[in-house]
Amino acid sequence: MHIPKTRRGIVPIIVAGIVSSMVTLVPAAAHATSSVGGPITSAEMMSRAQLWVDNAVPYNQDASAPDPEGRQYRTDCSGYVSMAWHLSDSLIVTDPAPLDFTNVDGSPNTAYDFGIGSFTNLQQGDAMAYPHQHIWLFDSWTDKATGDFNYYAESHPGTNAHGPATSTANIYSDTLEGWPTSGYVGLRYNNLAQPSSASTPDADSGWSVYDPNTNQTTVFGMGSTGKIGFTTGAGTNWPNWSEVSNMWLFPTTAKPTAVYNPDSRTTFVFARGTDGSMGVSTRADGASGWTPWTEMNNYWKLVGDPSAAYNPDTKTMYVFARGTGGHVGFIQSVNGGRWSQWTDVNLSWTFAGDPHAIYNPDTKQVSVFARGNDGSTGVSTYIPGASWPWSNWAELNNYWKLAGDPSIAYNPNSKTMFVFARGTGGHVGFTQSVNGGRWSQWTDVNLSWTFAGDPHAAYNPDTGQVSVYARGNDGSMGVSNYIPGASWPWSNWSELNNFWKLGGDPTIAYSTGSKTMQVFARGQGNPAQMGDTQSVNGGRWTQWNSVNLWWTFVGP
């Protein structure tokens, strides 16, 4: 369609919020679950946008129309997006700020939104702004591989609000809504409410992390010079590796771990320095770089690598690590505040392996698991209100002795916690607990493979399955899936293709935006490249590919 190239919202009477007429329509029966200017889900945004489509609200810069609760918004492109986002004002797309979706230079106005980077990161409820001219709402992909999508918009005089049934486009077109595609910027509302499945990871932390707000995954690796590198991307689009920060050195055997905080919209990465201290670096959504590494106090010296877990109910970040005395300690930060002192979880066990922690959204508890000196697996759970909040270490039964560290995955549908680990015979076994109840006996996942590395498990919310991945004795990567109702619930181990031989253990990241499971691992060789393979909607795995060729790695 052709859109006259007039600047929307520049009439002074409109900027002042005064309009000459009001459109009468029947508000939707459903009431908002959000408040004005408060957190709102993408689903509610689309419901609000659909109201004006259902009532054929015409484009008019000099009129207003109600939202589902009767609040009036200007009936042009920017008023429409303001209504869908449930903002307190009808913003504009013209200068000057502050009531503008973008700044004078076209960058996101962080009072309301932040940039999403590549248009392939678009997710429901995002806005596409052509600075100082036009704005509209992204609804959903109809074929992400080809770039096809549908959207909502108030386009120009003579047209009504239109929605996904009739509004389709392609991000690779030369123009979108009549304006050059190259001039657009993708925006995400900075008070977007994430569903619990996006804000609560279903596996323990690793050296990759998914950000549901930007729909991007960040992968970390240990370079041969003792620096930690990262790349952030989506799908197969990986930028060059860069250093997280050059202020620290790390032992080449160290494994970083990363966690996303959905409340502060910040990614945290933790790693053990060469002097045994623990460092943290952070990056907020939309930030161009990482903060300098900061020591998380010097009261403990660590001999192992960290695991982290975030409790969204108490807004508390926990980090666990094994100290020089073999005890597992923790440190915590509430609401982004100062880190506590390192403290023993409790003193009843000593450990040969590194801890792994996870938050259970049903019991509202954080639990930490670790391999004891005798090869058994212990668990301790945080119990708020107790005189000492951590329970005594309890053994997850004594039928297995472990040769490696555990991996944890949680299935929120069945409320089942799974713990996986490699036994002394090289097989991967599991134990499980339903609704916080008693742990089952350790059992082989199946006996068709033996493994040289530790497993890593993940839950896929689209297939409803927990899968476990591990590096076989021949360097290939195997996967087994839990299939409820089968005579034996675990599928046979299958190879994720044989084009790579692996020199390290995997880490897993699942993208809720693209429904993609990605497995990352270091190839053989020292140093070596980082590779990944991925599966969309539970489908066939791609070939292993180098994440990119700009760095070589010695770890993880």
TINU-16629 format. One line per 10 residues: number of its first residue (from 1); for each residue x, y, z of C-alpha. Coordinates in Angstrom, 2 decimals, padded with zeros to 5 digits, always signed. Layout:
NUM	X,Y,Z ~ ...
This chain:
1	+000.00,+000.00,+000.00 ~ +001.03,+003.62,-000.46 ~ +001.19,+005.85,+002.58 ~ +001.46,+009.62,+002.15 ~ +004.76,+010.76,+003.61 ~ +003.33,+013.16,+006.15 ~ +004.67,+013.47,+009.66 ~ +002.20,+011.90,+012.06 ~ +001.24,+013.64,+015.27 ~ +002.90,+017.01,+014.60
11	-000.24,+019.11,+015.02 ~ +000.19,+020.99,+018.33 ~ -003.37,+020.34,+019.50 ~ -002.71,+016.58,+019.23 ~ +000.60,+016.70,+021.03 ~ -001.16,+018.45,+023.87 ~ -003.52,+015.48,+024.07 ~ -006.66,+017.40,+022.91 ~ -008.68,+015.88,+020.10 ~ -011.64,+017.24,+018.18
21	-013.84,+014.12,+018.26 ~ -014.24,+010.79,+019.94 ~ -015.14,+007.50,+018.31 ~ -017.88,+005.55,+020.04 ~ -017.51,+001.79,+020.08 ~ -018.46,-001.15,+022.21 ~ -015.48,-002.11,+024.42 ~ -014.51,-005.77,+024.58 ~ -016.18,-007.76,+027.32 ~ -012.87,-008.94,+028.73
31	-011.19,-006.63,+031.22 ~ -007.48,-005.92,+031.34 ~ -005.23,-007.93,+033.58 ~ -002.68,-005.12,+033.28 ~ -002.77,-001.63,+034.75 ~ -002.08,+001.61,+032.91 ~ +001.67,+001.77,+032.32 ~ +002.17,-001.56,+034.15 ~ +003.45,-004.97,+033.03 ~ +001.45,-006.45,+030.17
41	+001.73,-009.71,+028.28 ~ +002.04,-009.84,+024.51 ~ -001.21,-011.81,+024.38 ~ -003.09,-008.97,+026.09 ~ -001.50,-006.47,+023.72 ~ -002.92,-008.39,+020.77 ~ -006.34,-008.63,+022.42 ~ -006.37,-004.87,+022.88 ~ -005.25,-004.26,+019.30 ~ -007.99,-006.56,+018.00
51	-010.67,-004.38,+019.64 ~ -010.09,-001.55,+017.17 ~ -009.99,-004.00,+014.26 ~ -013.31,-005.55,+015.33 ~ -014.87,-002.08,+015.58 ~ -013.33,-000.76,+012.33 ~ -011.84,+002.28,+014.05 ~ -010.77,+004.72,+011.29 ~ -007.42,+006.47,+011.16 ~ -007.82,+010.06,+012.35
61	-005.20,+012.22,+014.03 ~ -007.95,+014.49,+015.37 ~ -010.06,+011.80,+017.07 ~ -009.82,+009.27,+019.86 ~ -011.29,+005.86,+020.64 ~ -011.52,+003.81,+023.84 ~ -009.51,+000.82,+024.92 ~ -011.33,-002.19,+026.48 ~ -011.79,-000.25,+029.75 ~ -012.95,+002.97,+028.08
71	-009.66,+004.93,+028.29 ~ -009.29,+007.17,+025.25 ~ -006.34,+007.00,+022.84 ~ -005.66,+008.97,+019.66 ~ -006.69,+007.04,+016.55 ~ -003.50,+007.28,+014.50 ~ -000.57,+004.88,+014.19 ~ +001.18,+005.88,+017.40 ~ -002.04,+006.17,+019.41 ~ -002.89,+002.62,+018.33
81	+000.42,+001.19,+019.58 ~ +000.08,+003.25,+022.78 ~ -003.37,+001.73,+023.33 ~ -002.14,-001.83,+022.68 ~ +000.78,-001.36,+025.10 ~ -001.63,+000.19,+027.69 ~ +000.47,+003.32,+028.08 ~ -000.66,+006.31,+030.11 ~ -000.41,+008.65,+027.09 ~ -000.92,+008.53,+023.36
91	+002.70,+008.82,+022.28 ~ +003.84,+010.30,+018.99 ~ +006.33,+009.28,+016.34 ~ +007.58,+012.80,+015.77 ~ +010.02,+014.96,+017.67 ~ +010.40,+016.12,+020.33 ~ +010.71,+013.60,+023.14 ~ +009.68,+012.68,+025.82 ~ +006.34,+011.50,+024.38 ~ +008.01,+009.77,+021.45
101	+008.74,+006.12,+020.80 ~ +012.23,+007.04,+019.55 ~ +014.77,+009.76,+020.29 ~ +015.77,+012.49,+017.86 ~ +018.55,+010.28,+016.47 ~ +016.10,+007.42,+015.86 ~ +017.33,+005.29,+018.78 ~ +014.82,+003.71,+021.19 ~ +013.38,+005.99,+023.86 ~ +014.30,+003.87,+026.88
111	+011.54,+005.48,+028.95 ~ +009.21,+003.19,+027.01 ~ +011.11,+000.65,+024.92 ~ +014.43,-000.84,+023.88 ~ +015.85,-002.09,+020.60 ~ +015.67,-005.74,+019.57 ~ +018.49,-005.69,+017.01 ~ +017.87,-007.89,+014.00 ~ +014.29,-008.01,+012.71 ~ +014.50,-011.80,+012.98
121	+014.21,-011.23,+016.76 ~ +010.68,-009.85,+016.41 ~ +008.12,-011.41,+018.73 ~ +004.46,-010.77,+019.41 ~ +003.78,-007.27,+020.72 ~ +006.95,-005.66,+019.37 ~ +006.64,-002.45,+017.40 ~ +008.29,-001.52,+014.12 ~ +009.03,+002.21,+014.02 ~ +010.13,+004.29,+011.08
131	+011.51,+007.14,+013.21 ~ +009.54,+010.39,+013.00 ~ +007.00,+008.93,+010.54 ~ +005.20,+005.66,+011.31 ~ +004.82,+002.77,+013.76 ~ +002.88,-000.52,+013.85 ~ +002.66,-003.80,+015.83 ~ +004.18,-007.16,+014.97 ~ +001.78,-010.07,+015.62 ~ +003.41,-013.36,+014.61
141	+005.53,-015.19,+012.07 ~ +003.70,-017.13,+009.40 ~ +006.98,-018.47,+008.02 ~ +010.04,-017.21,+009.86 ~ +012.44,-019.01,+007.51 ~ +011.21,-016.91,+004.58 ~ +010.50,-013.77,+006.64 ~ +006.69,-013.78,+006.32 ~ +004.65,-012.32,+009.18 ~ +001.37,-010.62,+010.02
151	+000.77,-007.43,+011.97 ~ -001.64,-004.73,+013.28 ~ -001.66,-001.10,+012.14 ~ -003.51,+002.18,+011.82 ~ -001.97,+003.15,+008.50 ~ -003.28,+006.43,+007.05 ~ -006.45,+008.48,+006.46 ~ -009.16,+006.59,+004.64 ~ -008.36,+003.24,+006.23 ~ -009.45,+001.47,+009.41
161	-007.36,-000.37,+011.98 ~ -006.36,-003.65,+010.37 ~ -005.02,-006.87,+011.79 ~ -003.40,-010.18,+011.05 ~ -006.19,-011.68,+008.94 ~ -005.54,-009.10,+006.22 ~ -002.16,-007.59,+007.15 ~ +000.80,-009.62,+005.97 ~ +004.32,-008.62,+004.96 ~ +007.89,-009.85,+004.69
171	+010.90,-008.49,+006.57 ~ +013.07,-008.88,+003.48 ~ +010.84,-006.61,+001.37 ~ +012.26,-003.27,+000.24 ~ +009.43,-001.41,+001.97 ~ +007.08,-002.06,+004.90 ~ +003.84,-000.08,+005.23 ~ +005.13,+002.27,+002.52 ~ +008.47,+003.14,+004.14 ~ +011.95,+001.73,+003.35
181	+012.59,-001.38,+005.43 ~ +016.20,-000.33,+005.97 ~ +015.05,+002.71,+007.97 ~ +012.96,+000.82,+010.51 ~ +013.95,+000.02,+014.10 ~ +012.41,-002.83,+016.07 ~ +011.20,-001.87,+019.55 ~ +010.11,-003.94,+022.55 ~ +008.01,-002.46,+025.35 ~ +010.20,-002.23,+028.43
191	+007.42,-003.37,+030.77 ~ +006.56,-006.54,+028.89 ~ +005.35,-009.26,+031.25 ~ +006.91,-012.63,+030.45 ~ +005.04,-015.90,+030.96 ~ +006.45,-018.02,+033.78 ~ +007.91,-020.56,+031.36 ~ +010.09,-017.82,+029.89 ~ +011.24,-016.35,+033.19 ~ +011.95,-019.58,+035.05
201	+014.57,-021.81,+033.41 ~ +013.71,-025.50,+033.40 ~ +017.33,-026.66,+033.76 ~ +020.38,-025.77,+035.82 ~ +022.62,-023.01,+034.54 ~ +025.32,-023.57,+031.95 ~ +027.59,-021.59,+029.67 ~ +024.78,-020.56,+027.34 ~ +021.73,-018.50,+028.29 ~ +018.53,-017.46,+026.52
211	+017.07,-013.95,+026.86 ~ +013.27,-014.09,+026.28 ~ +013.02,-010.32,+025.89 ~ +015.41,-010.09,+022.96 ~ +014.84,-013.67,+021.76 ~ +018.60,-014.14,+021.60 ~ +021.02,-016.67,+023.05 ~ +024.46,-015.83,+024.42 ~ +027.18,-018.50,+024.35 ~ +030.41,-018.27,+026.34
221	+033.75,-020.02,+025.83 ~ +037.21,-020.12,+027.35 ~ +039.92,-018.85,+025.04 ~ +043.48,-020.17,+025.03 ~ +044.72,-016.93,+026.65 ~ +042.55,-017.32,+029.74 ~ +039.93,-014.80,+028.56 ~ +036.21,-015.56,+028.40 ~ +034.60,-014.84,+025.04 ~ +030.96,-014.55,+024.06
231	+028.72,-014.24,+021.05 ~ +025.03,-013.33,+021.06 ~ +022.70,-014.32,+018.25 ~ +019.70,-016.30,+017.13 ~ +019.36,-019.29,+014.84 ~ +022.50,-019.53,+012.74 ~ +023.26,-015.80,+012.85 ~ +026.26,-015.48,+015.19 ~ +028.33,-012.28,+015.34 ~ +032.08,-012.38,+015.96
241	+033.33,-013.56,+019.33 ~ +034.30,-010.78,+021.74 ~ +035.78,-010.70,+025.23 ~ +033.28,-010.31,+028.05 ~ +035.77,-007.99,+029.73 ~ +039.58,-007.84,+029.77 ~ +039.92,-007.07,+033.47 ~ +040.36,-010.65,+034.72 ~ +042.21,-013.84,+033.86 ~ +040.68,-017.28,+034.31
251	+042.16,-020.77,+034.50 ~ +041.68,-022.46,+031.16 ~ +039.83,-025.28,+032.95 ~ +037.18,-022.87,+034.31 ~ +033.58,-023.10,+033.12 ~ +031.51,-019.91,+033.21 ~ +027.81,-020.11,+034.05 ~ +025.12,-017.64,+033.06 ~ +021.61,-016.77,+034.27 ~ +019.02,-014.30,+032.98
261	+017.15,-012.13,+035.51 ~ +013.72,-011.37,+033.98 ~ +012.93,-008.71,+036.59 ~ +015.97,-006.52,+035.96 ~ +016.25,-007.77,+032.34 ~ +019.90,-008.46,+032.89 ~ +022.16,-011.37,+031.97 ~ +024.66,-012.44,+034.64 ~ +027.80,-014.47,+033.93 ~ +029.90,-015.93,+036.75
271	+033.37,-017.49,+036.57 ~ +036.26,-018.53,+038.82 ~ +039.41,-016.44,+038.50 ~ +042.98,-017.71,+038.53 ~ +043.31,-016.72,+042.22 ~ +040.24,-018.77,+043.22 ~ +037.93,-015.80,+043.66 ~ +034.52,-015.60,+041.99 ~ +033.82,-012.84,+039.49 ~ +030.60,-011.54,+037.99
281	+029.90,-009.48,+034.88 ~ +026.47,-008.30,+033.74 ~ +024.78,-006.93,+030.64 ~ +021.35,-005.29,+030.59 ~ +019.00,-005.76,+027.65 ~ +019.96,-003.32,+024.92 ~ +023.40,-002.59,+026.41 ~ +026.33,-002.71,+024.02 ~ +028.82,-004.31,+026.40 ~ +029.46,-006.05,+029.68
291	+030.32,-004.49,+033.02 ~ +033.89,-005.04,+034.29 ~ +034.42,-008.26,+036.20 ~ +033.74,-007.69,+039.91 ~ +034.83,-009.92,+042.76 ~ +031.97,-011.35,+044.83 ~ +033.91,-010.81,+048.08 ~ +037.13,-012.60,+049.01 ~ +036.08,-014.72,+051.98 ~ +036.15,-017.95,+049.99
301	+038.67,-019.41,+047.58 ~ +037.12,-021.79,+045.11 ~ +038.37,-025.04,+043.64 ~ +035.40,-025.61,+041.35 ~ +033.05,-023.86,+039.00 ~ +029.81,-022.08,+039.92 ~ +026.14,-022.80,+039.38 ~ +023.50,-020.09,+039.69 ~ +019.73,-020.00,+040.16 ~ +017.22,-017.14,+040.30
311	+014.10,-017.16,+042.50 ~ +011.59,-014.80,+040.82 ~ +009.27,-014.86,+043.83 ~ +011.83,-013.41,+046.23 ~ +013.88,-011.75,+043.44 ~ +016.98,-013.45,+044.81 ~ +019.99,-014.58,+042.76 ~ +021.95,-017.48,+044.27 ~ +025.43,-018.58,+043.27 ~ +026.94,-021.85,+044.53
321	+030.53,-023.12,+044.36 ~ +032.87,-025.62,+046.04 ~ +035.48,-024.13,+048.34 ~ +039.01,-025.29,+049.10 ~ +037.76,-027.31,+052.09 ~ +035.41,-029.35,+049.91 ~ +032.26,-027.72,+051.25 ~ +029.64,-026.16,+049.00 ~ +028.98,-022.52,+049.76 ~ +026.58,-019.91,+048.44
331	+026.29,-016.19,+048.00 ~ +023.11,-014.24,+047.25 ~ +021.80,-010.88,+046.07 ~ +018.23,-009.62,+046.57 ~ +016.67,-007.15,+044.13 ~ +020.03,-006.52,+042.53 ~ +021.55,-005.39,+045.82 ~ +024.89,-006.09,+047.43 ~ +026.13,-009.67,+047.46 ~ +026.14,-011.43,+050.82
341	+029.23,-013.08,+052.29 ~ +030.04,-016.60,+051.17 ~ +028.46,-019.09,+053.59 ~ +028.45,-022.89,+053.80 ~ +025.20,-024.42,+052.67 ~ +025.79,-026.71,+055.61 ~ +028.77,-028.64,+056.97 ~ +027.48,-032.20,+056.95 ~ +029.10,-033.24,+053.63 ~ +032.26,-032.65,+051.64
351	+032.28,-032.88,+047.87 ~ +034.44,-034.06,+044.99 ~ +032.33,-032.40,+042.34 ~ +030.81,-029.03,+041.52 ~ +027.26,-028.09,+042.57 ~ +024.31,-027.63,+040.26 ~ +021.25,-025.62,+041.35 ~ +017.73,-025.07,+040.09 ~ +014.54,-023.24,+041.12 ~ +011.27,-025.21,+041.33
361	+008.33,-022.90,+040.45 ~ +005.80,-025.24,+042.05 ~ +007.45,-025.72,+045.44 ~ +008.93,-022.16,+045.26 ~ +012.27,-023.55,+046.42 ~ +015.86,-023.52,+045.22 ~ +017.70,-026.83,+045.49 ~ +021.40,-027.56,+045.03 ~ +022.85,-030.94,+044.06 ~ +026.48,-032.13,+044.22
371	+028.62,-035.30,+044.08 ~ +030.11,-036.27,+047.42 ~ +033.58,-037.63,+048.08 ~ +032.20,-041.18,+048.11 ~ +030.51,-040.79,+044.70 ~ +026.99,-040.38,+046.05 ~ +024.73,-037.47,+045.13 ~ +023.50,-035.07,+047.80 ~ +020.76,-032.45,+047.73 ~ +020.01,-029.49,+049.98
381	+016.89,-027.31,+049.66 ~ +016.28,-023.75,+050.77 ~ +013.41,-023.62,+053.28 ~ +012.36,-020.01,+054.01 ~ +011.60,-019.24,+057.63 ~ +013.67,-022.06,+059.12 ~ +016.27,-021.23,+061.78 ~ +018.85,-022.22,+059.17 ~ +017.25,-022.05,+055.74 ~ +019.18,-024.89,+054.08
391	+018.13,-028.45,+054.80 ~ +020.74,-031.04,+055.72 ~ +022.36,-032.72,+052.77 ~ +020.34,-035.82,+051.89 ~ +021.51,-038.66,+049.68 ~ +019.50,-039.34,+046.53 ~ +019.76,-043.06,+047.37 ~ +022.98,-045.09,+047.37 ~ +022.45,-047.42,+044.42 ~ +024.76,-045.45,+042.12
401	+028.25,-044.11,+042.50 ~ +028.95,-041.21,+040.20 ~ +031.98,-040.51,+038.06 ~ +030.82,-037.04,+037.08 ~ +028.69,-034.09,+038.12 ~ +024.89,-033.98,+037.89 ~ +022.58,-032.10,+035.55 ~ +019.06,-031.07,+036.54 ~ +015.89,-030.57,+034.48 ~ +012.33,-029.81,+035.58
411	+009.11,-030.70,+033.74 ~ +006.47,-028.16,+034.90 ~ +003.63,-030.12,+033.30 ~ +004.23,-033.29,+035.31 ~ +005.89,-031.38,+038.19 ~ +008.81,-033.78,+037.95 ~ +012.42,-032.98,+038.81 ~ +015.02,-035.12,+037.03 ~ +018.66,-035.50,+038.04 ~ +021.09,-037.09,+035.57
421	+024.68,-038.18,+036.11 ~ +027.33,-040.48,+034.66 ~ +027.96,-043.59,+036.72 ~ +031.27,-045.34,+037.31 ~ +030.44,-047.75,+034.48 ~ +030.13,-044.93,+031.94 ~ +026.34,-045.11,+031.59 ~ +024.08,-042.11,+032.19 ~ +021.47,-042.68,+034.86 ~ +018.63,-040.67,+036.36
431	+016.55,-040.29,+039.47 ~ +013.32,-038.31,+039.72 ~ +010.99,-036.68,+042.23 ~ +007.35,-035.73,+041.62 ~ +005.76,-032.80,+043.46 ~ +008.75,-032.56,+045.78 ~ +008.28,-036.13,+046.95 ~ +010.67,-039.05,+047.48 ~ +013.40,-039.63,+044.94 ~ +013.24,-042.77,+042.82
441	+016.07,-045.27,+042.59 ~ +018.86,-044.45,+040.18 ~ +018.21,-046.14,+036.83 ~ +020.07,-046.27,+033.53 ~ +018.53,-044.01,+030.91 ~ +019.31,-046.91,+028.64 ~ +022.29,-049.18,+028.07 ~ +023.03,-048.64,+024.39 ~ +025.85,-046.09,+024.88 ~ +028.71,-045.37,+027.25
451	+029.99,-041.87,+027.81 ~ +033.22,-039.97,+028.33 ~ +031.52,-036.77,+029.46 ~ +028.86,-035.49,+031.82 ~ +025.27,-035.14,+030.64 ~ +023.28,-031.96,+030.24 ~ +019.49,-032.03,+030.29 ~ +016.78,-029.63,+029.13 ~ +012.99,-029.40,+028.97 ~ +011.20,-028.47,+025.74
461	+007.89,-026.67,+026.52 ~ +006.57,-027.26,+023.01 ~ +007.08,-031.02,+022.85 ~ +006.55,-031.40,+026.61 ~ +009.63,-033.63,+026.82 ~ +012.78,-033.68,+028.89 ~ +015.85,-034.65,+026.86 ~ +019.34,-035.55,+028.04 ~ +022.50,-035.00,+025.98 ~ +025.97,-036.44,+026.57
471	+029.32,-036.95,+024.80 ~ +030.02,-040.57,+023.91 ~ +033.33,-042.40,+024.20 ~ +033.97,-041.81,+020.49 ~ +033.39,-038.05,+020.72 ~ +029.91,-038.08,+019.19 ~ +026.92,-036.43,+020.85 ~ +023.97,-038.57,+021.90 ~ +020.44,-037.64,+022.93 ~ +017.65,-039.56,+024.66
481	+014.09,-038.25,+025.11 ~ +011.59,-039.01,+027.86 ~ +008.39,-040.36,+026.27 ~ +005.60,-040.64,+028.87 ~ +003.44,-043.73,+028.61 ~ +005.97,-045.84,+026.71 ~ +006.87,-049.29,+028.06 ~ +010.27,-047.79,+028.79 ~ +010.03,-043.99,+028.86 ~ +013.51,-043.20,+027.49
491	+014.18,-043.45,+023.78 ~ +017.32,-045.18,+022.54 ~ +020.35,-042.94,+022.40 ~ +020.64,-041.39,+018.94 ~ +023.52,-039.46,+017.46 ~ +023.05,-035.76,+016.70 ~ +024.87,-036.39,+013.39 ~ +028.47,-037.54,+012.99 ~ +030.11,-034.56,+011.32 ~ +031.76,-033.36,+014.51
501	+033.77,-035.09,+017.18 ~ +033.56,-033.28,+020.45 ~ +036.26,-032.34,+022.90 ~ +033.97,-031.02,+025.61 ~ +030.59,-031.48,+027.22 ~ +027.46,-029.76,+025.88 ~ +025.37,-026.85,+027.06 ~ +021.76,-026.37,+025.98 ~ +019.63,-023.31,+025.26 ~ +015.96,-023.31,+024.27
511	+014.41,-020.35,+022.43 ~ +010.74,-019.86,+023.28 ~ +010.45,-017.29,+020.50 ~ +011.54,-019.58,+017.67 ~ +010.77,-022.94,+019.38 ~ +014.37,-023.96,+018.78 ~ +016.53,-026.25,+020.90 ~ +020.25,-025.57,+020.46 ~ +023.14,-027.72,+021.65 ~ +026.61,-026.17,+021.85
521	+029.89,-028.03,+022.32 ~ +033.60,-027.58,+021.67 ~ +035.09,-029.68,+018.90 ~ +038.14,-031.86,+019.26 ~ +041.54,-030.25,+019.10 ~ +043.26,-027.98,+021.54 ~ +042.45,-025.21,+020.92 ~ +039.25,-025.91,+018.99 ~ +036.19,-024.25,+017.49 ~ +032.77,-023.96,+019.10
531	+029.96,-025.69,+017.25 ~ +026.20,-025.98,+017.50 ~ +023.33,-028.07,+016.19 ~ +019.65,-027.18,+016.48 ~ +016.16,-028.64,+016.22 ~ +012.98,-026.64,+015.58 ~ +009.67,-027.86,+017.03 ~ +011.23,-031.19,+017.93 ~ +012.23,-031.86,+014.31 ~ +015.42,-033.16,+012.73
541	+018.73,-031.85,+014.01 ~ +020.86,-029.72,+011.70 ~ +024.45,-030.56,+010.90 ~ +027.04,-029.31,+013.38 ~ +028.29,-025.89,+012.36 ~ +030.99,-023.61,+013.73 ~ +029.38,-020.83,+015.72 ~ +031.97,-018.76,+013.94 ~ +035.65,-019.06,+013.18 ~ +037.07,-016.03,+014.94
551	+038.14,-017.69,+018.17 ~ +039.59,-021.01,+019.20 ~ +038.78,-022.54,+022.55 ~ +040.24,-024.72,+025.24 ~ +037.02,-024.86,+027.26 ~ +034.51,-025.53,+028.51
